[in-house]
């Protein structure tokens, strides 16, 4: 045996952990720099969205879970697996696909997967098995679930209408709007229950890890953590509408409904906790995961595992940089609006009895990444998860309208998109179509039309929506212009 090899084997176990943790720390820092856009997007979402405020607690909870399992590491030492580093290529490929599709949540999940690969490559399989629960809980760092908001809104709407039918209260439903004799209600994003669902799922996962050992009991808890908040949110929304009916005022019933919703949700969670306590299982006694003695970690193996993982993880970013080289920035230009009855043209803009409208066309280069298109949509429409959102469908296009909550003087913003001459939404099918066009060299560039409505004198409710609908319905020429631009 060579002198160098003898030195590596002779490294005492207490000295192995500091070296392994140092390599792991440097690797995590490198991944943080490499995927800084994903980290920044996640932190921004935690900060601005009440649906993901609990994400700030995920790292402390995961650290606590790891601390409670520290005895499992007593008989273990890092056993680096450099051969696991190529798994980072899978994560890099997944990241590249999500980056081409413009799916930030997918990019964040891929980055988290690369963190897991780094831990496996540097610390080894047995350490990962011992710390499986805290590592798995890190999944809640990703602010996922916004894609389900339209479905949750529709499910909440159906539960409200069912309740009104049972109660015998007359109503008229127009999209997400519900009109009863006491007033009009809108099932907004804040009413969809996403914030309750995500918080319940994060808490349910923690409750299942701490209170149960059986996989089936843990799965049952997670299932209840999904079903119960969905049903409870429908009951909450129905209660608000019924309260408005009996009070005779929709505005009075909807006041502070989000706060009341959290109180209601907290009561429901407390009842679930109490129901689960009789079925809790005593925690398992921590024992070594294997009777085989740990192999001392060679410093060169630790370094090789960390460096190789980072190199493979960077492959996706390098490919994206090559693909995006030379892509022109989007072009923005003011567009002319056609005045419907009751409105008058003022240059390219419109004035409708104190309400003004202006339009902008945003044209992207054919090789532009859809991430830029999605970012432009968010910038134009805003990201307030308590905004009022509804659709206006014309013969030419489907407009998505968003009005920020608590700011009626800001009016509303309507956004529509085109790709290759056809109307295009922001869903996965459109993103895949654009990615394929870029790959196959086909024609077509993404185009967005943004119509901004500015109020003077505050909102006037349904009247403003009628005016906005009339303006959007009259913009066939704008739709044709945008469609033609998207063919080039």
Order of alpha helices (4+ residues) and beta strands (2+ residues): alpha-alpha-alpha-alpha-alpha-alpha-alpha-alpha-alpha-beta-beta-beta-alpha-alpha-alpha-alpha-alpha-alpha-beta-beta-beta-beta-alpha-beta-beta-beta-beta-alpha-beta-alpha-alpha
